[in-house]
């Protein structure tokens, strides 16, 4: 059993790495797409609101709807109907096709850069912990080399999570309006599903570490990850809880900064500086928006870097030897209390 605190040196090391090695923020920003997409979801909702679409968005959406609905609204072969719709509505169909191609291309690019960044940040953090100085290019090269196995694990995790939450959603539909007992059953199921999701995510996370840091094969890494989690499941849960608090705090800071910067052009300028020319008001609004986006991106990059640095340092430590969790150390100390009084 370890006598010294486990999390304090790990979190301190992760903080120092995240603060000193700003090149990791490049990986952290794009790795956020996989590890934690909350900030990007906020940005996307701010830019694209389905209840209040802009002109360009409306044109694209209506073009896709016209092209696709016309092919599905009549009987017969789908491809024949699609071809007929292209002939009948050439402009909307071409726009829909181009949008589909662009969407697939952009999606594939972001998937590539997100997975590569995830690999690069883990690899470079592990080298920094070993007192080496990796570069961004080395991290990208390593990310390209290990791209497919890590992508496969990420896809498997997403599929499992989708399936689990789909089942949970179906259970919610079945239990809604069924009385207190069904409501209790649903919430108990929800808690169970949360634990299952956490366990699966821990195992796949450790599997990725084994693939990247020990050059392990997929199946062998999965077995090692399972054994490591079983041995250190309390530590994993404790670390996840600590990093969840960090995520909550960072989200609050992002929201506070966004609200403050939004209030400047929307509230402060109209109320107290209404005498300013209209172009100055627009300029202030643009500057505030740019600052808001930059702050959100900075927080997302830093927090993701900190989280991966914490997990990488934890993995390297528990994989190299036996560690005890905070709960286990507390229980051991309580068990030693009678012996201490007995000696007195």
Protein Blocks (a to p, Z undefined) as FASTA:
>chain_A
ZZbdfklmmmmmmmmmmmmmmmlmmmmmmmmmmmomklmmmmmmmmmcfklccfklmmmm
mmmmmmmmmmmmpgcjfklmmmmmmmmmmmlmmmmmmmmmmmmmmmmmmmmmmmmmmmmm
mmmmmmmmnopacdfklmmmmmmmmmmmmmmmmmmmmmmmmmmmmmmmmmmmmmgonajk
lmmmmmmmmmmmmmmmmmmmmmmmmmmmmmmmnopafklmmmmmmmmmmmmmmmmmmmmm
mmmmmmmmmmmmmmmmmmmmmmmmmmmmmmmmmmpcfklmmmmmmmmmmmmmmmmmmmmm
mmmmmmmmmmmmmmmmmmnpccddfklmmmmmmmmmmmmmmmZZ
